[in-house]
Amino acid sequence: TLQSFSINNPATAAAIDRCEETRPRILVAAKQRFSQFNYNKTTMAEIAEDCDMSAANLYRFFKNKLDIGANLACGCLDAKLMLSKEIIEQRERPATARLHDVVMQILHYTHGQWANDPRMNELVNAICDARMDIVDQHKFSEHRLFVDLLEDGIQRGDFDIGDVHDTATAIITAINAFSMPLMMPLCSLEVFEQRAESVIRLMLNGLKSRT
């Protein structure tokens, strides 16, 4: 009957609760294994064993290893976006100061990920190569955040910009080296910080209101 599938049915509700508890547990176990042994060298059977379940049961929650990796990659990318969003939403501060802090935050987050969990960076790169939709969504969300910051800066008189969308794209392009883990081995963090400060000064000089 329809009632047996109702979310109000105790058995159905319990099954949903178990699913909501199990998926995060699988992701935690997979992240630990990927970080230790590498994404490409890990199998679904090994993840299932870490979760004390059969491989067949694991496939009830995730279609394949790529599906698990995609969830973890999205989590990493979303964490970086959330840190930027928190800075941008500090509207009691000048837009110029927030732009500075967002760029530096992106650099420090990227460097920290590369230094502390290099195999998770390998995972993100591998998943992004296979799932361009994840890359496109991340780019869209990042672009939207910078547009919000620029629009707020215009309203406050901090910035004088003709096309905020084009300017947001230019900013993201200018700071691209600070958001790519593959770039981090090329210089020390101190050198990257100096270069980021130089790029920020150049951007703010071009964005500031002339009135």
Backbone torsions as a table, in degrees:
resi	resn	phi	psi	omega
1	THR	NA	164.5	177.6
2	LEU	-62.6	-31.2	-176.8
3	GLN	-63.1	-32.8	-176.4
4	SER	-66.5	-19.6	179.3
5	PHE	-101.6	2.8	-177.5
6	SER	-69.0	142.2	177.3
7	ILE	-65.4	-19.3	178.7
8	ASN	-81.4	-11.4	177.4
9	ASN	-69.3	128.1	-176.1
10	PRO	-55.1	-40.8	-178.9
11	ALA	-65.7	-41.2	179.2
12	THR	-66.1	-43.7	179.9
13	ALA	-62.0	-39.4	179.6
14	ALA	-66.2	-38.2	178.6
15	ALA	-65.0	-39.9	178.0
16	ILE	-64.6	-42.8	178.5
17	ASP	-60.2	-42.2	179.7
18	ARG	-64.2	-39.4	179.2
19	CYS	-64.6	-42.9	-179.3
20	GLU	-66.8	-27.0	177.3
21	GLU	-82.6	-35.5	-173.5
22	THR	-75.8	-41.8	-178.0
23	ARG	-58.2	-49.1	177.2
24	PRO	-60.7	-36.1	179.4
25	ARG	-64.6	-39.3	177.8
26	ILE	-64.9	-43.1	-178.9
27	LEU	-64.0	-39.4	178.0
28	VAL	-63.6	-45.4	-179.8
29	ALA	-64.4	-41.6	-180.0
30	ALA	-65.4	-41.1	179.1
31	LYS	-62.0	-42.2	179.2
32	GLN	-63.0	-41.7	-179.5
33	ARG	-71.0	-41.6	178.2
34	PHE	-61.5	-40.9	-178.6
35	SER	-66.8	-30.9	-176.9
36	GLN	-88.9	-39.9	-170.8
37	PHE	-117.8	-5.9	-179.5
38	ASN	91.5	142.8	-179.1
39	TYR	-61.7	-48.5	-173.8
40	ASN	-66.6	-26.7	-177.3
41	LYS	-90.0	-2.9	-177.4
42	THR	-94.4	141.5	177.4
43	THR	-112.2	160.5	176.5
44	MET	-62.0	-36.0	179.7
45	ALA	-61.8	-38.8	179.0
46	GLU	-68.3	-40.4	177.0
47	ILE	-63.5	-42.6	178.7
48	ALA	-60.7	-42.2	178.8
49	GLU	-62.7	-40.0	178.0
50	ASP	-63.4	-27.3	-178.5
51	CYS	-95.9	5.5	-178.9
52	ASP	56.3	45.6	176.4
53	MET	-140.7	166.7	177.7
54	SER	-79.5	157.9	177.2
55	ALA	-62.1	-37.0	179.0
56	ALA	-61.6	-38.7	178.9
57	ASN	-69.1	-36.7	178.8
58	LEU	-59.7	-38.1	-179.1
59	TYR	-69.1	-11.8	174.1
60	ARG	-71.9	-24.2	-175.6
61	PHE	-103.7	-30.3	178.9
62	PHE	-138.4	138.6	-175.7
63	LYS	-64.2	-38.2	-177.0
64	ASN	-167.4	-176.7	-179.3
65	LYS	-65.1	-35.2	178.3
66	LEU	-61.7	-37.6	178.4
67	ASP	-63.6	-42.2	177.0
68	ILE	-64.5	-47.5	179.8
69	GLY	-60.5	-38.5	179.9
70	ALA	-63.2	-40.6	177.6
71	ASN	-63.1	-41.3	179.5
72	LEU	-70.3	-40.6	178.9
73	ALA	-62.9	-42.8	177.6
74	CYS	-61.4	-37.5	178.1
75	GLY	-62.5	-42.1	178.6
76	CYS	-65.1	-45.4	-179.1
77	LEU	-67.4	-39.4	179.6
78	ASP	-66.4	-34.4	179.3
79	ALA	-63.3	-42.2	178.4
80	LYS	-65.0	-42.5	179.0
81	LEU	-64.2	-38.2	-179.0
82	MET	-64.9	-38.4	177.1
83	LEU	-64.0	-41.0	176.7
84	SER	-64.8	-41.9	-178.9
85	LYS	-62.2	-39.6	179.8
86	GLU	-62.4	-38.6	178.5
87	ILE	-70.3	-45.6	-177.1
88	ILE	-62.9	-32.4	-178.1
89	GLU	-81.9	2.9	175.5
90	GLN	-80.9	69.5	-168.8
91	ARG	-71.7	-5.6	174.2
92	GLU	-77.5	-10.4	-178.5
93	ARG	-102.7	152.5	177.6
94	PRO	-59.9	147.9	179.4
95	ALA	-63.4	-32.1	179.2
96	THR	-62.3	-43.2	180.0
97	ALA	-67.3	-37.7	-179.9
98	ARG	-69.2	-37.4	177.0
99	LEU	-62.6	-43.8	176.6
100	HIS	-56.9	-48.7	-174.9
101	ASP	-69.5	-34.0	178.6
102	VAL	-64.1	-45.3	179.9
103	VAL	-62.4	-43.3	-179.8
104	MET	-68.3	-36.8	177.9
105	GLN	-63.5	-42.3	178.4
106	ILE	-60.6	-43.2	178.3
107	LEU	-62.0	-49.1	-176.3
108	HIS	-66.8	-37.1	177.7
109	TYR	-64.4	-46.6	-178.7
110	THR	-62.7	-44.9	179.8
111	HIS	-64.8	-40.2	179.4
112	GLY	-63.5	-42.2	177.9
113	GLN	-63.6	-42.4	-179.9
114	TRP	-65.8	-42.1	-176.0
115	ALA	-75.6	-37.9	-171.4
116	ASN	-95.9	-25.2	-177.1
117	ASP	-147.4	66.5	-174.5
118	PRO	-60.8	-31.9	-178.0
119	ARG	-73.6	-24.2	173.4
120	MET	-71.3	-32.1	174.1
121	ASN	-65.4	-38.8	175.6
122	GLU	-60.9	-39.6	178.3
123	LEU	-62.0	-50.1	-178.4
124	VAL	-59.1	-43.6	179.6
125	ASN	-63.6	-42.8	-179.5
126	ALA	-64.1	-42.5	-178.6
127	ILE	-69.7	-41.0	180.0
128	CYS	-63.6	-33.5	176.3
129	ASP	-65.2	-34.9	-176.4
130	ALA	-90.0	-22.0	-175.7
131	ARG	-129.1	82.9	-179.5
132	MET	-64.8	-21.3	178.3
133	ASP	-63.6	-33.5	177.8
134	ILE	-67.7	-42.5	178.3
135	VAL	-62.2	-46.4	-178.3
136	ASP	-62.1	-41.2	179.9
137	GLN	-66.3	-40.7	178.3
138	HIS	-63.7	-43.7	179.3
139	LYS	-62.4	-41.6	179.2
140	PHE	-62.3	-45.8	-178.8
141	SER	-65.5	-41.2	178.6
142	GLU	-64.6	-43.4	178.5
143	HIS	-60.5	-42.2	-179.8
144	ARG	-61.8	-39.3	178.9
145	LEU	-63.8	-44.0	179.9
146	PHE	-69.4	-34.5	175.3
147	VAL	-61.8	-44.2	178.5
148	ASP	-59.4	-43.9	179.9
149	LEU	-64.8	-43.8	-179.3
150	LEU	-66.1	-42.1	179.1
151	GLU	-62.7	-39.9	177.5
152	ASP	-66.1	-38.4	178.3
153	GLY	-64.7	-35.7	177.2
154	ILE	-66.0	-45.1	-180.0
155	GLN	-61.6	-33.7	-179.2
156	ARG	-83.3	-10.6	-176.8
157	GLY	84.1	11.4	179.1
158	ASP	-77.9	-34.6	-175.4
159	PHE	-121.1	151.3	173.5
160	ASP	-125.3	98.6	-171.2
161	ILE	-129.8	137.8	177.5
162	GLY	-83.3	-49.9	-176.8
163	ASP	-125.8	105.6	-175.2
164	VAL	-68.6	-34.2	-178.6
165	HIS	-68.6	-43.3	177.3
166	ASP	-65.1	-38.8	179.6
167	THR	-67.7	-39.5	177.5
168	ALA	-61.7	-41.4	177.6
169	THR	-63.0	-40.8	179.6
170	ALA	-64.7	-40.1	179.6
171	ILE	-64.0	-47.0	-180.0
172	ILE	-60.0	-39.3	177.9
173	THR	-65.4	-40.9	-177.5
174	ALA	-66.0	-31.7	-176.7
175	ILE	-102.5	11.4	-175.3
176	ASN	-57.0	-37.3	-178.6
177	ALA	-63.9	-23.3	-178.1
178	PHE	-87.9	-4.1	-178.4
179	SER	-117.1	8.6	-178.7
180	MET	-110.7	111.7	179.7
181	PRO	-56.0	-31.6	-178.8
182	LEU	-64.4	-20.1	179.6
183	MET	-83.6	-20.4	-170.5
184	MET	-61.3	-33.8	179.5
185	PRO	-69.6	-11.9	-173.2
186	LEU	-73.8	-27.6	-177.3
187	CYS	-144.1	164.7	173.2
188	SER	-74.6	162.3	177.9
189	LEU	-60.2	-38.5	-179.9
190	GLU	-60.5	-42.5	178.8
191	VAL	-66.1	-42.2	178.2
192	PHE	-62.5	-39.5	178.4
193	GLU	-62.1	-42.4	178.4
194	GLN	-62.9	-41.0	179.6
195	ARG	-69.0	-37.9	177.9
196	ALA	-63.5	-42.6	178.2
197	GLU	-61.0	-38.9	179.4
198	SER	-65.8	-42.8	179.1
199	VAL	-65.1	-40.9	179.7
200	ILE	-62.6	-45.4	178.2
201	ARG	-59.4	-42.1	179.0
202	LEU	-63.1	-43.8	180.0
203	MET	-65.5	-45.7	-177.7
204	LEU	-65.6	-34.3	177.0
205	ASN	-63.9	-37.1	179.2
206	GLY	-78.8	-25.0	-175.4
207	LEU	-92.0	-23.3	-170.4
208	LYS	-64.7	149.4	179.2
209	SER	-69.4	138.6	-178.4
210	ARG	-92.5	-2.4	-177.5
211	THR	-87.6	NA	NA
